[in-house]
Amino acid sequence: MSNIVAIVGRPNVGKSTFYNRLTETRKAIVDDSSGVTRDRHYGVAEWIGKNFTVIDTGGFVAHSEDVFEAAIREQVIIAIEEATVILFMVDVTTGVTNLDDDIAKLLRRSKKPVFVVVNKVDNNIRNNETSDFYSLGLGDIYAISSMTGSGTGELLDEVVTHFEDLPEEDNRLPKFAIIGRPNVGKSSMINALIGKERNIVTPIAGTTRDSIHIHYNQFGHEFMLIDTAGLRKKTKVKENIEFYSVMRTIKALEEADVIILMIDAVEGIESQDVNIFHLAEKNKKGVVILVNKWDLIEKDNKTTKEFEETIRQKLMPFDDVPIIFTSVTEKQRIFKAIEAAAYVYENKFKKIPTSKLNDVLLPIIEATPPPAVKGKYVKIKYITQISGASPMFAFFCNLPQYIKEPYKRFLENKLRDNFDFAGVPIQIFFRQK
């Protein structure tokens, strides 16, 4: 694990803007309304050759009956526990507030290096107003502007002096993204896997707004796990914030190697689930289907098979995917889902020797050749696998333009039957010999 810098503070002081500047991304959603950032949001930053993890947290509220604000408060406390260094962000335009004092009391108990970062200091007049924050009793203060970046260098120069010397992490780890419609149990799945309340979970759909990366290293498996906001139909995306969440989810899908598509067993597979599946297929991602809330279904000895057949029928023609039936709340078969994702990841990068491809497939092609077109016969002479984002195969023949889609599907099925590419899309190309 790298050194961790946690950005904490009350709502709407500019934490996410500063996070985006440090990580040189636009991953954290920035909006004028408070409470936009709910979960801890992780990113990677670098300063004078030192890499570190940055955590953007939700706005801390000391006492509230609101379900989200109470959950955010717990998340901020966890971020403080995880951090190597804490950046306590305050707002020069409002001065010291009672809530700032409450957070300062919490930070003094943490025994961690704390830097008071006074944000929105855009001119000399405001710079003269920063001295009030010494009353927080946390030592030196650093005046910055998250928007322009002024003062950031002096702050980071001091921050990195508190880092521990740690070995570099391997950024080539497999990436598994958990994707699905809102409220199917994605964040609960993350929490069950790692045994911590890593993400905020409430019965309200849309709790997760950002996509969140977690380094998982347990039980012989090591990978990056990505929790994402629920994908709704475009007609249902009304909030600006939710629109950005959907964009983050699509970006997480593009970044991942394997998609764990969660389906609600009670509602069944819906058109939006199928759309997500085909989006993953289009992006050449491995896919595992995870049917959650299976404990809520009344079952007989045919229920599982019938449900699976319904799913595969709706996913046609690419229906060769692992389907796991689970209950996250009961922790039923959740680790089987991870094993399936690891298995699909291996399939995605599987290489078949050219000699084996030809030995197996050429006799099948000879027994069932492509149909003749206009009296002309297609002869496939040679097959090889070519490098790509997913398994890709080139079939060399005399008349590639005459091979139709049904025969292409036939060859794909034979590749799957003989070499096991479960969970990954296959691309087939026909080239002139």
C-alpha positions as CSV (number, residue, x, y, z in Angstrom):
1,M,0.0,0.0,0.0
2,S,1.3,3.5,-0.9
3,N,1.5,6.5,1.4
4,I,-2.0,8.0,1.7
5,V,-3.0,11.6,1.9
6,A,-6.6,12.2,3.1
7,I,-8.4,15.4,2.3
8,V,-11.0,16.1,5.0
9,G,-13.2,19.1,5.9
10,R,-16.7,20.3,6.2
11,P,-19.0,20.4,3.1
12,N,-18.3,22.7,0.1
13,V,-14.8,23.9,1.0
14,G,-13.2,22.7,-2.3
15,K,-11.9,19.2,-1.3
16,S,-12.9,17.6,-4.6
17,T,-11.4,20.4,-6.7
18,F,-8.1,20.0,-4.9
19,Y,-8.3,16.2,-5.3
20,N,-8.7,16.7,-9.1
21,R,-5.7,19.0,-9.2
22,L,-3.5,16.6,-7.2
23,T,-4.5,13.6,-9.3
24,E,-4.6,15.6,-12.6
25,T,-8.0,14.1,-13.4
26,R,-11.6,15.1,-13.2
27,K,-12.6,11.9,-11.4
28,A,-14.2,13.6,-8.3
29,I,-17.5,15.2,-9.1
30,V,-17.5,18.9,-8.4
31,D,-20.7,20.8,-7.9
32,D,-21.8,23.9,-6.0
33,S,-24.2,21.9,-3.9
34,S,-22.9,20.4,-0.7
35,G,-22.8,16.6,-0.1
36,V,-21.8,15.7,-3.6
37,T,-18.9,13.5,-2.6
38,R,-20.3,10.6,-0.5
39,D,-17.9,7.7,-0.6
40,R,-14.1,8.0,-0.1
41,H,-12.7,8.5,-3.5
42,Y,-9.1,7.2,-4.2
43,G,-6.6,8.5,-6.8
44,V,-2.9,8.5,-7.5
45,A,-0.7,11.6,-7.4
46,E,3.0,12.3,-7.8
47,W,5.3,15.0,-6.4
48,I,9.1,15.4,-6.9
49,G,9.3,11.7,-7.9
50,K,7.2,10.3,-5.0
51,N,3.9,8.6,-5.8
52,F,1.1,8.6,-3.2
53,T,-2.6,7.8,-2.9
54,V,-5.1,10.7,-2.4
55,I,-8.4,10.2,-0.7
56,D,-11.2,12.7,-1.3
57,T,-13.9,12.4,1.4
58,G,-17.4,13.6,1.8
59,G,-18.1,16.8,3.8
60,F,-18.0,16.1,7.5
61,V,-21.1,16.9,9.6
62,A,-20.7,16.4,13.3
63,H,-24.3,15.7,14.2
64,S,-27.1,14.9,11.8
65,E,-30.1,12.7,11.4
66,D,-29.7,12.6,7.6
67,V,-28.8,9.0,6.5
68,F,-26.2,10.2,4.0
69,E,-24.5,12.7,6.3
70,A,-24.3,10.1,9.1
71,A,-22.7,7.6,6.6
72,I,-20.3,10.3,5.3
73,R,-19.2,11.0,8.8
74,E,-18.3,7.3,9.3
75,Q,-16.4,7.3,6.0
76,V,-14.4,10.4,7.0
77,I,-13.3,8.7,10.2
78,I,-12.2,5.6,8.3
79,A,-10.2,7.8,5.9
80,I,-8.4,9.5,8.8
81,E,-7.5,6.0,10.2
82,E,-6.1,4.9,6.8
83,A,-4.1,8.1,6.1
84,T,-0.4,8.7,6.4
85,V,-1.0,12.5,6.2
86,I,-4.2,14.5,6.7
87,L,-5.0,17.7,4.8
88,F,-7.7,19.6,6.8
89,M,-9.3,21.9,4.3
90,V,-11.0,25.1,5.5
91,D,-12.5,28.1,3.6
92,V,-11.0,31.6,4.0
93,T,-14.2,33.2,2.8
94,T,-16.2,31.9,5.8
95,G,-13.5,31.9,8.5
96,V,-13.4,29.4,11.4
97,T,-16.8,27.8,11.9
98,N,-18.1,25.6,14.8
99,L,-17.9,22.6,12.5
100,D,-14.2,23.4,11.8
101,D,-13.6,23.3,15.5
102,D,-15.4,19.9,15.8
103,I,-13.2,18.5,13.0
104,A,-10.1,19.9,14.6
105,K,-10.9,18.1,17.9
106,L,-11.2,14.8,16.0
107,L,-7.9,15.4,14.2
108,R,-6.0,16.2,17.3
109,R,-6.9,12.8,18.7
110,S,-5.7,11.0,15.5
111,K,-2.0,11.5,16.3
112,K,-1.3,11.8,12.5
113,P,0.5,14.7,10.7
114,V,-2.2,17.3,10.0
115,F,-1.9,20.2,7.6
116,V,-4.4,23.0,7.8
117,V,-5.1,24.0,4.2
118,V,-6.8,27.3,3.8
119,N,-8.5,27.3,0.4
120,K,-9.8,30.0,-1.9
121,V,-6.9,32.4,-1.1
122,D,-6.9,34.1,-4.5
123,N,-5.3,37.5,-3.6
124,N,-3.2,39.3,-1.0
125,I,-6.2,40.6,0.9
126,R,-7.5,37.1,1.6
127,N,-4.0,35.9,2.4
128,N,-4.0,38.4,5.3
129,E,-7.2,36.7,6.6
130,T,-5.7,33.3,7.1
131,S,-4.2,33.9,10.5
132,D,-7.6,33.2,12.2
133,F,-7.1,29.5,11.5
134,Y,-4.2,29.2,13.9
135,S,-6.9,29.1,16.6
136,L,-7.6,25.5,15.5
137,G,-4.5,24.5,17.4
138,L,-3.1,22.3,14.6
139,G,0.2,24.2,13.9
140,D,1.2,25.8,10.6
141,I,-1.3,26.8,8.0
142,Y,-1.0,26.7,4.2
143,A,-2.8,29.1,2.0
144,I,-3.8,27.7,-1.4
145,S,-6.3,28.1,-4.2
146,S,-7.7,24.8,-5.5
147,M,-8.9,26.5,-8.6
148,T,-5.6,28.1,-9.7
149,G,-3.1,25.8,-7.9
150,S,-1.3,28.6,-6.1
151,G,0.4,27.5,-2.9
152,T,0.1,23.8,-3.8
153,G,3.8,23.3,-4.3
154,E,4.9,24.6,-0.9
155,L,2.2,22.4,0.7
156,L,3.3,19.2,-1.1
157,D,7.0,19.9,-0.4
158,E,6.2,19.7,3.3
159,V,3.7,16.8,3.0
160,V,6.1,14.4,1.3
161,T,8.7,14.8,4.1
162,H,6.3,12.8,6.3
163,F,6.1,9.8,3.9
164,E,7.4,6.4,4.7
165,D,9.7,4.6,2.3
166,L,7.6,1.9,0.7
167,P,8.0,-0.4,-2.2
168,E,6.2,0.5,-5.5
169,E,2.9,-1.1,-6.1
170,D,2.3,-3.1,-9.3
171,N,-0.1,-1.1,-11.5
172,R,-0.5,-4.0,-13.8
173,L,-2.9,-5.8,-11.6
174,P,-6.2,-7.1,-13.1
175,K,-9.1,-4.7,-12.9
176,F,-12.6,-6.0,-12.1
177,A,-15.5,-3.5,-12.3
178,I,-18.8,-4.2,-10.5
179,I,-21.5,-2.7,-12.7
180,G,-25.3,-2.8,-12.7
181,R,-28.5,-0.9,-12.3
182,P,-28.9,1.2,-9.1
183,N,-29.5,-0.6,-5.9
184,V,-28.7,-4.1,-7.0
185,G,-26.1,-4.5,-4.2
186,K,-22.8,-3.4,-5.8
187,S,-21.4,-1.6,-2.8
188,S,-22.7,-4.3,-0.4
189,M,-20.7,-6.8,-2.5
190,I,-17.5,-4.8,-2.1
191,N,-18.1,-4.5,1.7
192,A,-18.8,-8.2,2.0
193,L,-15.6,-9.1,0.1
194,I,-13.2,-7.0,2.0
195,G,-14.9,-7.3,5.4
196,K,-15.1,-3.5,6.0
197,E,-17.7,-0.8,5.5
198,R,-15.6,0.5,2.6
199,N,-18.6,2.1,0.7
200,I,-21.7,3.8,1.9
201,V,-24.7,1.5,1.7
202,T,-28.3,2.7,2.1
203,P,-31.6,1.4,0.7
204,I,-31.8,4.6,-1.5
205,A,-30.8,4.0,-5.1
206,G,-28.0,6.2,-6.4
207,T,-26.0,6.3,-3.1
208,T,-22.7,5.6,-5.0
209,R,-22.0,8.5,-7.4
210,D,-18.3,8.2,-8.1
211,S,-16.5,5.0,-9.3
212,I,-14.2,3.8,-6.5
213,H,-11.0,1.7,-6.8
214,I,-10.0,-0.8,-4.1
215,H,-6.8,-2.9,-3.9
216,Y,-7.9,-6.4,-3.1
217,N,-5.3,-8.9,-1.9
218,Q,-6.8,-11.9,0.0
219,F,-7.3,-15.6,-0.3
220,G,-4.7,-16.0,-3.1
221,H,-6.3,-13.3,-5.3
222,E,-4.9,-9.8,-6.0
223,F,-6.5,-7.3,-8.2
224,M,-8.1,-3.8,-8.4
225,L,-11.8,-3.9,-7.6
226,I,-13.9,-1.0,-9.0
227,D,-17.3,-0.1,-7.5
228,T,-19.4,2.1,-9.7
229,A,-22.6,4.2,-9.7
230,G,-25.7,2.4,-11.0
231,L,-26.4,2.9,-14.7
232,R,-30.0,4.0,-15.5
233,K,-31.7,4.5,-18.8
234,K,-30.8,7.9,-20.4
235,T,-34.4,9.1,-20.0
236,K,-34.1,8.6,-16.2
237,V,-30.9,10.5,-15.8
238,K,-32.1,13.9,-14.7
239,E,-29.7,15.3,-12.1
240,N,-26.5,16.8,-13.5
241,I,-24.6,14.9,-10.8
242,E,-26.1,11.6,-11.8
243,F,-25.2,12.3,-15.4
244,Y,-21.6,12.6,-14.4
245,S,-21.9,9.4,-12.4
246,V,-23.0,7.5,-15.5
247,M,-20.0,8.9,-17.4
248,R,-17.7,7.7,-14.6
249,T,-19.3,4.3,-14.7
250,I,-18.8,4.0,-18.5
251,K,-15.2,5.2,-18.0
252,A,-14.7,2.5,-15.3
253,L,-16.1,-0.1,-17.8
254,E,-13.6,1.0,-20.4
255,E,-10.7,0.8,-17.9
256,A,-11.6,-2.6,-16.5
257,D,-10.5,-6.0,-17.8
258,V,-13.5,-8.0,-16.5
259,I,-17.0,-6.7,-15.8
260,I,-19.0,-8.3,-13.0
261,L,-22.5,-7.4,-14.1
262,M,-24.9,-7.6,-11.1
263,I,-28.6,-8.4,-11.8
264,D,-31.4,-8.2,-9.3
265,A,-33.0,-11.7,-9.0
266,V,-36.3,-10.2,-7.8
267,E,-36.6,-7.9,-10.8
268,G,-35.0,-10.3,-13.3
269,I,-32.8,-9.3,-16.3
270,E,-34.1,-6.1,-17.8
271,S,-33.3,-4.2,-21.0
272,Q,-30.8,-2.0,-19.2
273,D,-28.9,-5.0,-17.9
274,V,-28.7,-6.2,-21.5
275,N,-27.5,-2.8,-22.7
276,I,-24.7,-2.9,-20.1
277,F,-23.7,-6.4,-21.2
278,H,-23.5,-5.4,-24.9
279,L,-21.6,-2.2,-23.9
280,A,-19.0,-4.5,-22.2
281,E,-19.0,-6.8,-25.2
282,K,-18.5,-3.8,-27.6
283,N,-15.5,-2.8,-25.5
284,K,-14.1,-6.3,-25.6
285,K,-14.3,-6.9,-21.9
286,G,-14.6,-10.2,-20.0
287,V,-18.0,-10.6,-18.4
288,V,-19.3,-12.5,-15.3
289,I,-23.1,-12.3,-14.6
290,L,-23.8,-12.1,-10.8
291,V,-27.5,-12.7,-9.9
292,N,-27.9,-11.1,-6.5
293,K,-30.7,-11.4,-3.9
294,W,-31.2,-15.1,-4.8
295,D,-32.2,-15.8,-1.2
296,L,-35.5,-13.8,-1.8
297,I,-36.6,-16.1,-4.6
298,E,-39.0,-19.0,-4.0
299,K,-37.2,-22.0,-5.6
300,D,-37.7,-25.5,-6.8
301,N,-35.3,-27.9,-8.5
302,K,-35.8,-26.1,-11.9
303,T,-35.7,-22.5,-10.9
304,T,-31.9,-21.9,-11.3
305,K,-31.8,-23.6,-14.7
306,E,-34.8,-21.7,-16.0
307,F,-33.5,-18.4,-14.8
308,E,-30.1,-19.1,-16.4
309,E,-31.7,-20.0,-19.7
310,T,-33.7,-16.8,-19.7
311,I,-30.6,-14.8,-19.1
312,R,-28.6,-16.6,-21.9
313,Q,-31.5,-16.2,-24.3
314,K,-31.5,-12.4,-23.8
315,L,-27.7,-12.2,-24.2
316,M,-27.7,-14.0,-27.6
317,P,-25.6,-14.4,-29.6
318,F,-22.7,-14.0,-27.0
319,D,-24.1,-16.1,-24.2
320,D,-21.0,-18.1,-23.2
321,V,-20.6,-16.3,-19.8
322,P,-20.3,-17.6,-16.3
323,I,-23.5,-17.0,-14.3
324,I,-23.3,-17.0,-10.5
325,F,-26.4,-17.0,-8.2
326,T,-25.6,-15.2,-4.9
327,S,-26.9,-13.4,-1.9
328,V,-24.5,-10.7,-0.8
329,T,-26.3,-10.1,2.5
330,E,-26.0,-13.8,3.3
331,K,-22.5,-14.0,1.8
332,Q,-23.5,-16.9,-0.4
333,R,-21.1,-17.7,-3.3
334,I,-19.6,-14.2,-3.3
335,F,-16.0,-15.6,-3.5
336,K,-17.1,-17.9,-6.3
337,A,-17.9,-14.7,-8.3
338,I,-14.3,-13.5,-7.7
339,E,-12.9,-16.9,-8.8
340,A,-15.1,-16.7,-11.9
341,A,-13.8,-13.2,-12.7
342,A,-10.2,-14.4,-12.3
343,Y,-10.9,-17.4,-14.6
344,V,-12.4,-15.0,-17.2
345,Y,-9.4,-12.7,-16.9
346,E,-7.1,-15.7,-17.8
347,N,-9.4,-16.6,-20.8
348,K,-9.1,-13.0,-22.0
349,F,-5.4,-13.2,-22.4
350,K,-5.2,-16.9,-23.4
351,K,-2.9,-17.7,-26.3
352,I,-3.5,-20.8,-28.5
353,P,-0.4,-22.1,-30.4
354,T,-0.9,-21.9,-34.2
355,S,-0.1,-25.5,-34.7
356,K,-2.8,-26.6,-32.2
357,L,-5.4,-24.2,-33.8
358,N,-4.8,-25.7,-37.2
359,D,-4.7,-29.3,-36.0
360,V,-8.1,-28.9,-34.3
361,L,-10.0,-26.6,-36.6
362,L,-8.9,-27.5,-40.1
363,P,-10.5,-31.0,-39.9
364,I,-13.7,-29.5,-38.6
365,I,-13.7,-26.9,-41.5
366,E,-13.0,-29.7,-44.0
367,A,-15.9,-31.7,-42.7
368,T,-18.2,-28.6,-42.7
369,P,-16.8,-26.1,-45.3
370,P,-18.4,-22.7,-45.9
371,P,-21.4,-22.8,-48.3
372,A,-20.6,-22.1,-52.0
373,V,-21.6,-18.7,-53.3
374,K,-22.3,-18.2,-57.0
375,G,-20.8,-21.5,-57.7
376,K,-17.5,-20.5,-56.0
377,Y,-16.1,-22.5,-53.1
378,V,-14.3,-20.9,-50.1
379,K,-11.2,-22.8,-49.0
380,I,-9.7,-22.0,-45.5
381,K,-6.1,-23.0,-45.5
382,Y,-4.6,-21.5,-42.3
383,I,-5.5,-20.1,-38.9
384,T,-3.6,-18.1,-36.4
385,Q,-4.3,-16.0,-33.3
386,I,-3.4,-12.3,-33.5
387,S,-2.8,-10.0,-30.6
388,G,-5.6,-7.7,-29.3
389,A,-7.7,-6.6,-26.4
390,S,-9.6,-9.8,-26.5
391,P,-9.0,-13.2,-28.3
392,M,-8.7,-12.5,-32.1
393,F,-8.2,-15.0,-34.9
394,A,-7.3,-14.7,-38.5
395,F,-8.6,-17.3,-41.0
396,F,-6.7,-17.2,-44.3
397,C,-8.7,-18.2,-47.3
398,N,-9.1,-17.7,-51.1
399,L,-12.4,-15.8,-51.1
400,P,-12.9,-14.0,-47.7
401,Q,-15.7,-11.8,-49.1
402,Y,-18.0,-14.8,-49.6
403,I,-18.0,-16.0,-45.9
404,K,-21.3,-15.0,-44.3
405,E,-22.2,-14.3,-40.7
406,P,-23.8,-17.7,-39.9
407,Y,-20.5,-19.5,-40.8
408,K,-18.6,-17.0,-38.8
409,R,-20.8,-17.9,-35.8
410,F,-20.2,-21.5,-36.5
411,L,-16.4,-21.0,-36.3
412,E,-16.7,-19.0,-33.1
413,N,-18.7,-21.8,-31.5
414,K,-16.1,-24.3,-32.5
415,L,-13.3,-22.2,-31.0
416,R,-15.3,-22.0,-27.7
417,D,-16.1,-25.7,-27.7
418,N,-12.4,-26.7,-28.2
419,F,-10.5,-24.0,-26.3
420,D,-12.8,-22.6,-23.6
421,F,-13.1,-18.8,-24.0
422,A,-16.0,-18.6,-21.5
423,G,-16.8,-15.0,-20.5
424,V,-14.8,-13.2,-23.3
425,P,-15.9,-11.9,-26.7
426,I,-14.0,-13.5,-29.7
427,Q,-13.2,-11.6,-32.9
428,I,-12.8,-13.5,-36.1
429,F,-11.3,-12.0,-39.3
430,F,-11.0,-13.5,-42.8
431,R,-8.0,-12.6,-44.9
432,Q,-6.9,-13.3,-48.4
433,K,-4.4,-16.2,-48.6
